[in-house]
Every structure is written in C-alpha cells, then in structure tokens.
Amino acid sequence: MRLNGQRRWAAAGVVVATVVATLGVAMNAPAGAAPGCRVDYTANPWGGGGFGAAVKITNLGDAISGWTLKFTFPGSQRVAQGWSANWTQSGANVTATNMSWNGSLATGASVDIGFNGSNAGSGDANPSSFTLNGTLCTGQQPPTSTTTTTTTTTTTGNPPNPGTRVDNPYAGAKMYVNPDWSAKAAAEPGGSRVANQPTGVWIDRIAAINGTADSRGIEGHLTEAVRQAAGSPLVIQFVIYNLPGRDCSALASNGELKATEIDRYKAEYVDPIAAIFAKPAYKDLRIVTTVEIDSLPNLVTNVTPRPTAVPQCDVMKANGNYVTGVGYALAKLGAVSNVYNYLDIGHHGWIGWDDNFGATAELLFQAANASGSTKANVVGFIANTANYGALKEPYFTIDDSVNGTSVRQSKWVDWNRYVDELSYAQAFRQRAVQAGFDANVGMLIDTSRNGWGGSARPSGPGAKTTVDTYVNGGRLDRRIHLGNWCNQSGAGLGERPKAAPAAGVDAYVWMKPPGESDGASKEIPNNEGKGFDRMCDPTYPGNVRNGNSMSGALGDAPLSGKWFSAQFQELMRNAYPAL
C-alpha cells in the first residue's frame, strides 16, 4: 500500500503496526550531500505468518541520484517477494537498492517500495531503525490500530474533510450502496445477507446517464450518495464503459457505438458525465471511475499476428479510437477534482504472460497521455473486473515444481507468470511505474465473484504425482480454463469490499454487481447493441482463446447486465468467506 498522512489504515479487524523514522544523527553521509531521511514502514499481517509491508522513503537532505536502504528484522521475518527495489536479505539484515527508474530523489521527494513477507511470529515487532545511504534515521511513532467494517474504514486519527483530495480514496471512507442493486439482492432468498454491500454503477450506454426503466441515472445515484454520506467521506464507484467498437473480442459486451463513432463518444457520453460529476452539489463525494474495461488489453492480445487475433480488434487498433477515447475520458473526468480514475488491466489469466504484461503497461501509459490527458489523471489500476480469478492461491506458488517440472509448465498455468490476482496486481503496479506512471499509483481488485467456496473448494495441496495433479488438486479457481469469462459455474462471492487490504492495493471492491449477467446464453434481440457470444453458451466447445475447452457457463442467462437470479443464488452458496 502507499502511505502518506492519510494512508495508515488496515483491513477488517487487523492491527497495522507503523514505524516512522526521522533523521536524528548523520553517519557516513555520501560525499557532497547533506544527509537527511524519513522512512515510513507499515506491516499488514494476513495470517499464517504472511504479511505485506509498505515502505515509504523520503529524502530530507540534498538531492541524491541513488539510494540504499538497510534495516534489521527483530524477529524471524523473511522477505518473500518485493517490488520497486532490488531486495536482498542476509540473516535478519535486509537491503533494498533503487531500480534504474526511481534512484533520483530531490529534496523532499519520496519513493514507495514494498514486499510480501513470511515467517512472522505473533510477537515479532517491526524494524525500529533504518539507514539510507549510511545515514541513520531514528525516532519512533507508536503503532496505530484500526478496524474496518465491510463498507466503512474507521480510523483512530482525524479523517480528512470529505472534499479533500487524498491518496487512497477508499481510506477512511464509507462506500456507496446502490439502492437499485440492493433491492434486487434483498428480494432473493437469503439476499439480505449481502444487500448492504457496495457495488459499482455501470454506465454502459448513453441512456444510462439519465437513467433507464430499471435503474436511476447518474444524478440520482450521486444525490443518494450525498444522503448516505451524511457529511462523512464516501466513495461512489462508476464503470465508464461505452467506447466505440467496445470490447472487440466479446460479442456479449459489444456496445451501441460503432467503431468510427468517437465524436459521439466524446459529445454524447463523456462530456455529459463529466458535467454531472462537476456539479457543486457533489464536490464532497469521492467519485471513483473504472475507465473502459477490456478494450485496451484486446489491442495487445487479440490483434494480428497473434493466433488469437479478431478482425474487429485489428480495426480498433488501426483507427486508434480506443486510445483516443480512453485519453479523452481520463482528461475530462480527471479535470474534476474529486474524481479518481482507475484503468482496467484485465486479469492474470489474460495479461499475466510475458509477451502481454509489459506491452499492456506501455499501451496504458500511451492512452493516459493521449487526447490532452496526462499520467496525473490516473490514480491507479483495477484487476479482475467482472472476472473470476482467485484472489490468492494458497496451495501452490509459481515457484513450485513437481519431480523437476515447474508449475509454469502445468496445463492450468501454461507458462503464465502469476497464479492469482493479488500477485498479478502487485507486480503490475511495479511494471506500470516502470512504464512511466507515478510511483504512488494504487490497485483495486474486483473480488465480487472469485470466492470459489462451497464443497468443491480444496482444503490442501494436490497430489504430487505430476505437476498437473498438484495444480489441479489444489487450485481454488475451479474453472475449466483460465480464458472462460461468462457466467462461470461454481463461482462464489469473494472477499467483501474493504480498504487497504494488502501492500499496494487501495481496496478490494465489488465493481461487478453480483447477480448481473455477463451475457445471454442464447440469442436475445435487444436495442443495446449486445450480441450473442458462444462463450456464454454452456454447450460451446470453445476456441483458441480458451484452449478449445468447454465454456463452463451457466445456462438460461439473460443479456449482460440483467439480473440473473440462478447465478446470484449460486454465488451466495459458494461464497468464501462464507456468508
């Protein structure tokens, strides 16, 4: 997680220990540089000895062109996986050195680094002192403990005023409960158990701006959000989703605008949304936008000469309207001071391969600087939007092997670099910074449908007969193939929304409202531009993008975005944590 004066919060019931060290004595300062430093270190335990640590280094002395941070664990902790620095450990002594792109620190400048750790005992304390380039930073601030409900983070300090711009919009804030979704959930048997959860509001066509027969418009949601806020900070989440030629590889989520209608996208869609967001009545809300899911990653994975190429994706790459449109939306929405834009990064089962990972980060940076936008209009990224990838796979890691065969060679992983959404999101954050995004960008992970609980949930590792029995026996994600995305059978509700649950992660969110369909399982005539995608047909034997596997979709599904009662009931039955 990123830290500043507003960012010392923890997940539900978890104590976060924070150490703040400030220059006390100068020792072995580099020649020609007046030393001075501050280090903020926060550890967030998640059970089983695992923890995430966020480290913020602030240079209080002269400008430096390279840095080395050193500290010593007082207990048995180990650095397992780090980001934004070169991490090494010898015994209890830990060293972190700068990457090629974050070594220069002006006076007063900061850099955020972090790592996932292991082997922490219940009584192990945080490091109490740090050196930066040989300078000792001393002094300690008492730990801060906080508790979080599913929708509100409560802090022991004074929260910022509701309209104040903050680093993590979710920290210290309530989250908006959409009454339209809540009423549908509550009407289901057992649905009252989750009807109070915050979910994203999807603006997936021009008509949704002012409201449709079954959903209020943007102003209606914002006005209700002001009421729910009652003078306190509150996050309301919108999905901006209507690019020309939208989602070029999936017919179920095609939109109303043709591939060339970029001018309509700007004038009839983005401009009215930005104008509503900017109204003074809503200035104290924290408006989070997920900007145009799926489309940009398609320009990396589903274009010529890839074997997964789709002609419509080639069209969108050639005309540039995805990049133009995303840049325009970021510029217009980012001009509103209380809007926080997050860009979609697909999920680990799509972008996690080497030839997709860096290319996606670079393309997003290009879009963030298109159409008059700058990278400053992007506060972070969201992974797993409307998808099913497991948050954490506890029973195997990417570094495991069976009889000398790497997990990466299993049919399920198939040479991917990541096995779950948390590791993918944290790594992508680091790669995005390398691509040029600000070092304090944060991540969101959609956990609305990735719980994978119920009777099919494994309770331990698979048998080490082969690498495939090991992975398949222990994986939580029970899909037939990682490429399956439509109304997946066996899925369950995942972690409830919460702020700052892991290092580098702003929040777990339910951006996709559970119970809303991914697409129709058969052709259904409609005026919303939504086609019939065979990936939503349970009888479909697949294509090259899902390894020619069965779709794994539930039957009798309605159009995307429409209420799917049977799926909602299954999501509740298979929820993890259980309801």
Secondary structure, DSSP 8 states (H G I E B T S, - for coil): ---STT----STT-EEEEEEEEEEE--S--TT----EEEEEEEEEEETTEEEEEEEEEE-SS-BS--EEEEE-SSS-EEEEEESSEEEEETTEEEEE--TTS--B-TT-EEEEEEEEE---TT------EEETTEEEE-----EE-EE-SS-EE-SS----TTS--SSTTTT-EE---HHHHHHHHHSTTGGGTTTS---EEE-STHHHHEETTEE-HHHHHHHHHHHHTTS-EEEEEEE---TT-STT-GGG--SS-TT-HHHIIIIIIHHHHHHHT-GGGTTSEEEEEE-TTHHHHHHHSSTTSTT--HHHHHHHHH-HHHHHHHHHHHHHHTSTTEEEEEE---HHHH-SHHHHHHHHHHHHHHHTSTT--GGG--EEEESTT----S--SS--TT-EETTEEGGGSTTTTT-S-SSHHHHHHHHHHHHHHHT--TT-EEEEE-TT----STTS-SS---TTSHHHHHHHH-S---S-TT--SSBTT----S--EEEEETTEEEEE--S-TTB-SS-SS----SS-----GGG-TT----GGGTT----B-SS--STTSB-HHHHHHHHHT-SS--
